[in-house]
């Protein structure tokens, strides 16, 4: 099996792919695990819909950027989000920034789940 990881272009496509690959629950587990490692307890239920996950993740990141910046940076470090990708983002509008960062987090978490599944 010669699979190569191709990062989805946006949050909706990423979540659709996770569902299609039957790895959506693994993605939720990974997100919960890494947020908890960063002492940012989130507990997204396994029953959460992709749309709701997207909304709640965006809200959580928005709050962290606004009120808990040091913890936000720690979270990015623990999840291992590319610093180069973060630096490319426009930081003028916090709502848009939080949405973009949420996508980068989901993309990195999806990559971890995908690799673990295909190289187990």
C-alpha positions in Angstrom: 0.0 0.0 0.0 1.6 3.2 -1.2 -0.4 5.9 0.5 0.7 9.5 0.7 -0.8 12.0 3.0 -2.5 14.9 1.2 -3.6 17.6 3.5 -7.2 18.7 2.9 -7.8 22.3 1.7 -10.3 23.3 4.3 -12.0 22.2 7.5 -15.1 20.8 5.8 -13.1 18.6 3.4 -10.9 17.5 6.3 -13.9 16.4 8.4 -15.5 14.7 5.4 -12.3 12.8 4.7 -12.0 11.7 8.4 -15.6 10.4 8.2 -15.0 8.7 4.9 -11.9 6.9 6.2 -13.8 5.9 9.4 -11.3 7.9 11.4 -13.5 10.7 12.7 -13.7 9.2 16.2 -9.9 8.8 16.3 -9.6 12.5 15.3 -11.9 13.5 18.2 -9.8 11.3 20.6 -6.6 12.9 19.4 -7.9 16.4 19.8 -9.2 15.7 23.3 -5.9 14.1 24.2 -3.7 17.0 23.0 -5.9 19.7 24.4 -5.7 17.9 27.8 -1.9 17.5 27.5 -1.9 21.3 27.2 -4.0 21.6 30.3 -6.9 23.0 28.2 -9.5 20.5 29.1 -11.8 20.0 26.2 -14.0 16.9 26.1 -15.6 16.8 22.7 -18.1 13.9 22.9 -17.7 11.1 20.4 -21.2 11.9 19.2 -20.3 15.5 18.2 -21.2 16.3 14.6 -18.4 17.6 12.3 -20.2 20.9 12.0 -20.5 21.2 15.8 -16.8 20.2 16.3 -15.8 22.9 13.8 -17.9 25.6 15.7 -16.7 24.6 19.2 -13.1 24.3 18.1 -13.3 27.8 16.6 -14.8 29.2 19.8 -12.2 27.6 22.0 -9.3 28.9 19.9 -10.9 32.4 19.8 -11.2 32.5 23.6 -7.6 31.2 24.0 -6.2 33.8 21.6 -8.1 36.6 23.4 -7.8 35.6 27.1 -5.1 32.9 27.5 -2.4 33.7 24.9 0.4 31.8 26.7 -1.8 28.7 27.0 -2.7 29.1 23.3 1.0 29.1 22.3 1.6 26.1 24.5 -1.3 24.3 22.8 0.2 25.0 19.3 3.5 23.7 20.6 2.1 20.5 22.0 0.0 19.8 18.9 3.1 20.6 16.8 1.4 23.1 14.5 3.9 24.5 12.0 5.2 27.9 13.2 5.8 28.9 9.5 2.1 28.3 8.8 1.0 30.3 11.8 3.3 33.2 10.8 1.6 33.3 7.3 -1.8 34.1 8.8 -3.3 37.5 8.9 -3.8 38.5 12.5 -6.0 41.6 12.0 -9.4 40.0 12.6 -9.5 37.6 15.6 -12.5 35.7 14.4 -10.9 34.9 11.1 -7.5 34.2 12.7 -9.2 31.7 15.2 -10.9 30.0 12.2 -7.6 29.7 10.4 -5.7 28.4 13.4 -8.5 25.9 14.1 -8.0 24.5 10.7 -4.2 24.3 11.2 -4.8 22.4 14.4 -7.4 20.1 12.8 -5.0 19.5 9.9 -2.1 18.5 12.2 -4.3 16.3 14.3 -5.7 14.7 11.2 -2.2 14.1 9.9 -1.3 12.3 13.2 -4.4 10.1 13.1 -3.9 9.3 9.3 -0.3 8.3 9.7 -1.0 6.2 12.8 -3.8 4.4 10.9 -1.8 3.8 7.7 1.5 2.9 9.2 0.3 0.7 12.1 
